[in-house]
Amino acid sequence: MLALSEILNSSPDVMGGTPVFAGTRVPIQTFLDYLKAGESIYDFLEGFPTVTQEQVIGLLEEAEKRLINMVA
């Protein structure tokens, strides 16, 4: 499992502080927009090859963990 710092990053020097996948300039919001539009993870990864499948799965696992902890 990746550390959160290997999944996402936010720095004023990269995309003005927009949260991005670590080591890329691909905003997390772009991935969420793909999902909301009904696109698959694989469609997203094909369009943004600098993002790894491990990062995407790590992001989803982290979101799942945090959502469950919020209501538990």
N, C-alpha and C positions, 0 to 999 in steps of 0.2 A: 504494500500500500504506500502510495506517495505521501510525503509530508505536504501540508497545505501550501507551503512556500514553493513547492514544485508544481503545484496545480495552478495557482493564480497569484497575481502580483498587482500592486497598485503603486505607481510612482509618478510624481509630478512631471518627470522627464519622459515618460512614455504615455502617449495619448492623453496628455493633460491630467493624469491621475485616474483615468477610467480603468476599472478593474479589467485586466486582460489575462489570458492564459500565460503562465510563466514562460519566459524566453521568447515570447511572440508579441505582436502588436494586434492580436485578435481579441476584441472585446468579448467578455463573458456574455454580455447582452446579445451579441450577434448569435451565439449558440442558442440562447433562450428564444430568440426570435425565430430561428429555424424550427425549434420544437413546437412553438406556438402555431407556426404555419403548417404543421403536419409533416415536416421533413424528418428524415431519419438521422440518427447519429452518423451513419455512414455517408449520407449526403453532405452533412456538415464537414466531416473529415476529408471528403474528396475535394471540397471547395477550399479548405484551409489546411493544407498538408503540413504546415508548421506545428499544428496542434496534434498531440498524440491521442490515440484511443485511451491510453492509460490516464491521461489528464482528464478527459471527458468523463470516464467512469469514476475517477476519483472525485470530481466535482459533484456528480450525482450522488455518490455515497456520502459525501460530506453534507450535502443538502438534506438527504434522507435522515441522517443522524441528528442534525440540528432541528429539523421539523418534528421528529418523534420526541426529542427531549423537551421541546416547547410545550407539548400537550401531555406529556407524561407526568 
